[in-house]
């Protein structure tokens, strides 16, 4: 059971890292041509779009959805770990 908890925690860490990469990509759009970037966009944008509906970008430029995304991801991890 302890091994399973480590795997679940690792998955949350990997997804959090993907969210960080997604944020950094907004500053370096020239990287969008790589396949790994499309993989990251495919798996992070639907999650962030949930929060973009709640808090749209301010002035069209400042996107606060990742903050909510990180917060709720951390809450979800905590909830799942307590269930295990």
N, C-alpha and C positions, 0 to 999 in steps of 0.2 A: 504493500500500500504506500509506503514511503517513496518508492521508486515512481509510482504513478503521480504522486504529488509533485515530484521534481520535474517530471515530463510536462505536466500541466503548467507549472510555473515557467518552465523554459518556453513554452508556446506563447504565453503572455509577454515574456521578455522579447521574444522575436517579433511579435506583432507591434509592440511598443517601439522597437527599433525601426520597423518598417514605417511607422508613423513619423518618426524623426526624419528618416530619409525623405519621406513625402513632403515634409515641411521644407527641408533644404532644397528640394527640387524646384520649389517656386522661385528660388533665387538663381538657379542655373538651368534655364529652359533648354539649353543646347544639349543636355543629356537625355532628352526625351526620345532620342533616336535609338537607344539601346533597349534590347529585349528585357533585361532585368528590370528596367525602369517601368516598362509596360506591365510587368508582373506585379510590381509594387503598387502601381496606380490601380490596377484591376482589383486588388484585394483591400486597398485602403480607402479609395474614393467612395464606395457605397456606404461604408461606416461613417465617414466624415460628412457625407451628404445628409445623413439623418440630423446632424447637429447644425448644418447650414440652413436647414429649413426652420429651425428654432431661432438661430441667431445668424441672420444673413451678414455677409461681409460689410463692414462699416466703410462707407464712402467708396465701396467697390474695390477697395484695396486691402483693408485690414481684416483678415479672416480669423475669427476667434474660435471657430469650430474645433481646431485641434486641442485647445485647452479643455473644452468640454469632453472631447473624445478621450483624452488622457485621464481625466477625472473619472468618467464612467467606466473606462477600461480597468482602472485600478479598483474601483468599487466592485466590479464584476469578478475580478480575480480574488478579492478578499472574500466575497460571498461564496464562490466556488470552492476555495480552499477550506472554508469553514464547513461546508457540506461534506468534504472528504475527511 
